[in-house]
Amino acid sequence: MNLGAFGELARTRRATRSFRPDPVPEETLRELLECARWAPSGYNLQPTHFIVMNDPARKEALYRACLGQKQIREAPVTVLFAGDRDVASNHFEDILKLDREGQAIDAAYETLLRKVVPLAFGRGPLGLLALAKRLYVTIAHPFTPLPDVPAINMDRWLTRQAMLAAMSFMLAAHAAGLATVPMEGFDPWRVREVAGLPRRMLVTLVVPVGYAAPGTRSKTRLPLERLVHRNGW
Ligand SMILES: Cc1cc2nc3c(=O)[nH]c(=O)nc-3n(C[C@H](O)[C@H](O)[C@H](O)COP(=O)(O)O)c2cc1C
């Protein structure tokens, strides 16, 4: 694909709220999820899970948890993008092993990751370590540059990761002739319950996917000059 073709894809993707009932072929859905899987993530920890909802009864419950937004009812499938707050303990060792075997990391980088990841994600018993980190950041910040520590702002970190995966998913869907709509209009606790997710999972985005029914309006954007700032504000 060249830049022109990608530009066309990015410009013509539309948030679609009316869907035909035609099912999404399983192999196409799998390819979209594959594109989402290959999205980047901090430390390659891959905290985002993709929960595929197509059972009619579950979809009806999801529709209510999504504040009655009709696209959930209409689209044959809805994917929940959900981040795992315990990703450092659940994925880290497996990913190190895969990366080591695939020669994606060398010994020096593994040693670095083994230091940095516990530092960034460790919350300690009852979150006491996270509290200490918050205190340290507050005191030290005026004197030294510090990153946005996931242990302190885990949900923000998870949201950042999930959104990249969701965008890959939506562009891939568009490339496949399918339509999507990213949705934040939902009750995260109820959506989690409907999907039977453990409490540690944070649902960050709900994305119905299917074939568009006619009627989606074109969109506008502010001029680029209003949004681009070079070398500062
Ligand atoms: C984070 C996010 C949350 C959104 N939530 C909703 C939603 O709950 N319901 C909805 O109908 N559209 C939702 N949208 C779609 C936006 O309204 C839409 O993307 C915007 O109007 C631009 O239209 P376009 O995507 O077709 O260019 C959301 C978009 C984003 C990025």
The ligand as a Gaussian input file, in Angstrom:
#p B3LYP/6-31G(d) Opt

LIG

0 1
 C      -13.519000       8.017000      21.740000
 C      -14.747000       8.157000      20.895000
 C      -15.979000       7.900000      21.433000
 C      -17.133000       7.966000      20.649000
 N      -18.341000       7.598000      21.194000
 C      -19.429000       7.524000      20.393000
 C      -20.641000       6.994000      20.901000
 O      -20.759000       6.615000      22.057000
 N      -21.700000       6.927000      20.062000
 C      -21.632000       7.334000      18.757000
 O      -22.635000       7.232000      18.050000
 N      -20.486000       7.839000      18.250000
 C      -19.369000       7.911000      19.022000
 N      -18.181000       8.368000      18.510000
 C      -18.099000       8.706000      17.080000
 C      -17.882000      10.193000      16.827000
 O      -19.055000      10.898000      17.021000
 C      -17.333000      10.351000      15.395000
 O      -16.119000       9.655000      15.294000
 C      -17.131000      11.811000      15.055000
 O      -18.356000      12.468000      14.957000
 C      -16.396000      11.971000      13.724000
 O      -17.055000      11.239000      12.698000
 P      -16.264000      10.220000      11.769000
 O      -15.658000       9.196000      12.672000
 O      -17.289000       9.643000      10.838000
 O      -15.222000      11.003000      11.039000
 C      -17.044000       8.357000      19.287000
 C      -15.778000       8.644000      18.760000
 C      -14.649000       8.530000      19.535000
 C      -13.304000       8.787000      18.920000

